[in-house]
Amino acid sequence: MPDPALPATRAGLFSHPGLLMAGAAAFGMSTLFSALKPVLVTRFLEETSWGAGMAAVVVAVPFLGIALSSLLFFLRPPRASVRRLALTFGTALVVLELLSAILFEKQLLLLGLQFVAGFCVGALMAATSRLVAVSAAPDESFGFIDMSAVALMSVMVAGAGAAVAAAGIKGGYGFAAVVALIYAGIIASYRETPALMSHHDHALPSLDLSLRPVMVVSMGMLFVTCSGLGFAFMFSLAARLGMGYEEAGSQIGVLLLLSALACQLGGWCSGRFGPRYPLLGAFLACAGGWWIVVHAQSPGLFMLGLVPAVFALQFNFPILLALAGSLDEHGRWAGIAAPLITSGFAWAAIVAGQVVQLRGLDALAGATALGMMLCAMLLWPATNRSLPAIPAAAVE
């Protein structure tokens, strides 16, 4: 197995188009939650008597379900094919979203439904990530998948907004059910080769917690959390500079769509140069970008700072997934890492709220910089080839 800290020769990126489409659909399910989050928070405040805190928890809880699904791939990875998993978890996801559309006024029930919905998405993300990690050109493949998911999110934001405008909260969850059905169908259409099916064998060696994989997953979660602190308050920061919602939203939307290209660039850099120095460069760019955004004195400088801040997140995501996938020969660590790293989007909203409440908006820059510094400290043990990913004692 090639060392993850060094570049390696790769086969063609498009040697497995079906897997790329399945992976993009699975990751698109997670960005569906991200697309729904801003419109549903506002709508919950309008249609129900809930407070802002409860509305925020409801839209964040799917990401906690995504995180929990990582345990499934650590304790006992499913032996079923991706197609069967798509039929099982995809069908469950559609039903859960339809029930959410009907029962959204019942707080505890809705929380449970959305938590399980997140678990279903996390399971499909983990299943496809595991196969991508053991396929040709994993770095570039993760880059393509993330790029597709981010681009799809731009479309889903518009679709979710239109659905909520037309039918309120019920329309939002109904839209989610339709999109989930389409994505599940795409995943179910993919069939693994016999070589990939061998990675589902329960006779494979069990995983053990050792320093290197723990550092990789921790670094990934920390990066997504800290790089996302400013996202939760982008519009508040823009409002301080006199930018309205429409002006800020249109400019940020275009930037997010263009930032999808950074996913493919990150995968290419990782495949060519290894993960260490591309990750370090993005840590620095992220910290610097958010520092400019938070302290900007004009809309132009605000948008200029958002370029490295937003692009760094998209750039690093495929690198982190490919690095996790290189930790074992069967892609199990990729299956574990994908849901956990994605859960950073939920923690970012929670942590950002506490930072702003205690220290104000300006503190977001320092908090992000501190997070990037901690990520840089974790980077060396995470990419240190002298630390084995699977100790000999773990083999049964």
URPE-V938939 format. One line per field, one symbol per residue. ss: DSSP state (A for helix, B for strand, O for the rest). A space follows every 10 residues. Layout:
ss: ???
//
This chain:
ss: OOOOOOOOOO OOAAAAAAAA AAAAAAAAAA AAAAAAAAAA AAAAAAAOOO OAAAAAAAAA AAAAAAAAOA AAAAAOOOOO OAAAAAAAAA AAAAAAAAAA AAAOOOAAAA AAAAAAAAAA AAAAAAAAAA AAAOOOOAAA AAAAAAAAAA AAAAAAAAAA AAAAAAAAAA AAAAAAAAAA AAAAAAAAOO OOOAAAAAAA OOOOOOOOOO AAAAAAAAAA AAAAAAAOOO AAAAAAAAAA OOOOAAAAAA AAAAAAAAAA AAAAAAAAAA AAAOAAAAAA AAAAAAAAAA AAAAAOOOAA AAAAAAAAAA AAAAAAAAAA AAAAAOOOOO OAAAAAAAAA AAOAAAAAAA AAAAAAAAAO OOAAAAAAAA AAAAAAAAAA AAOOOOOOOO OAAAOO
//
